[in-house]
């Protein structure tokens, strides 16, 4: 970051933005400013939703012993050849605990080790037990119904790669292998500073950006904290108005690297450093705050958390029901809702409010080079989901 | 549910399933057995991820007063007509706190109420202040840069509908309107009973189903609890082996309505009632447990939570890289991973283990009437995501 201060953004209060950074340049700045945090060791029971810091090898073969994978009768496959609906073969029922004698069969439950000498499990549906005699009505192929030791993975094989965001089944796998502690990327601690809303009536508006960001920061793997922090997200007073003191304060306290992004809404966002960590200023208008968090601050949190930097929203391709009008030179964060399966825009990015995002099912990103899309165009909708 | 007991499933231990219920019949049973739970009132700050129990009306107009939506100079639009780059018009800068005099302009910050008499805001970029004089270089259309009281929503208008799963921006909207308490659907309390794993080696396998299900139940809006509960999920000993006591125990303690589902894996799942609430028995094998939770138990939790019953996984349509072989008559829960953008199956549903789901990016549901799909076929992949 050396020299960044001299390249820093100027104070644009009462003058407005003379130029704004393209979104791609802001992404580059974020990727350079934030790398995956160091590891910490945690209980494996709390691992879901965390990012694995180091590759994990299988501490055992899996399964750790030959085991039945169906309920039924353990047999020697060779002794079942020729058995059929009209040609039953009789075997002698024996104890599952002992090695299987010739001509024998033993009741076995799925998941347990079959008796020594067994090489197949016949399901109940093709056998009939009468006292100590078992009539079987089908042949078994060698290996049927049995999973061999190490068949899924050998001891020392790669169980989970470093960088993996652990899902429910991945956390369950740790428990299955008896792994009690696991090294994961430390959660990014985000210091959240919120300038109060600008007053419009008695007690109104309420402060909406805190609830909004706490939820989104948690989704991206971060925790909101008091200092010390791994990054600062400050909200409000970021633009060019007479009360917009935040960018100049950031420049004075540290570094203001970028102020103003070629996007709508959220274009007054600023980026720099303070106290040795990356700092992002988000606009105070809640829709603009949402836009700048989604596109930039969320990426910073995910980078620190060791997650994929790209947007975490599921994407649905859809036909546009009504046209989207966009300004050339600006990336538009356009709210859309599905109406009869087609995506329809909600209010323009400049006239939207938090209500537009509440009424939306997702958003469309209209790139700077585009003037918008005609009805019927196919667009990628990034879905809002909790 | 009257008469269900007489239609109940028989004890099939050591005999196997003579018939299995189609998945659609199980879904119908779940939908009949579980309805949305009653409401509770909670702090709005904790509302994200909860389902709204009653429609919410706007307690105020939004915005609650006319407000500037850009930083700039408040003017009367009629007095700006004719202004241009080579034809500036001069206005007298005044205090924003006072009504605007004729020929006047006042500095105003985005988000605040502009002075009375104003009907447009001119951005800084087209104005130049020199002491008490403001030269403007562009005309403003009436209404530009101003949002009128009630423009987004009128007091009493529908803010959020009943049944809405509240996202970050929805929770933020409550804060914006100063709504402190909100009625949401009570979280389903799920009693989780886990039969230990069947031993295969010293301390192995570990108990994986608890970590798996706790995470999935939370995802679906439920909380794992000791009694009293809104539903019971019991895991293990659900099939037809000598040690599979769970279905008969359910029949003895309450009702066993369905035992056995035409699916792989997970086909030994059972459904009934115990202690006056729905009870589901899931297989103890972790992959089968995952399959039966995903397809059925998760639906029960979501129904109780007032959420959409359908699978919550994002769906990606993809081309199949390798064939999927499936058995006619069974719904297959087939693990797939993306390789070069194409979905490839992971081990067969009968020979899979939890590792198949760990190695998978998602799953494909192959309906009972299908023998599978050829390479190149388009399939819907339900994505695993945390």
Interface residues (C-beta under 8 A of the other chain):
Chain A: X14 X15 X16 X17 X44 X45 X48 X49 X60 X62 X63 X64 X65 X67 X69 X71 X107 X108 X109 X110 X111 X112 X113 X123 X124 X125 X129 X147 X152 X153 X159 X160 X165 X166 X167 X168 X169 X170 X171 X172 X173 X174 X175 X176 X177 X178 X179 X197 X198 X199 X200 X201 X203 X204 X205 X206 X207 X208 X209 X210 X211 X212 X215 X216 X219 X239 X240 X241 X242 X243 X244 X284 X285 X286 X290 X314 X350 X351 X353 X354 X355 X357 X358 X383 X384 X385 X386
Chain B: X14 X15 X16 X17 X44 X45 X48 X49 X60 X62 X63 X64 X65 X67 X69 X71 X72 X107 X108 X109 X110 X111 X112 X113 X123 X124 X125 X129 X147 X152 X153 X159 X160 X165 X166 X167 X168 X169 X170 X171 X172 X173 X174 X175 X176 X177 X178 X179 X197 X198 X199 X200 X201 X203 X204 X205 X206 X207 X208 X209 X210 X211 X212 X215 X216 X219 X239 X240 X241 X242 X243 X244 X284 X285 X286 X290 X314 X350 X351 X353 X354 X355 X357 X358 X383 X384 X385 X386
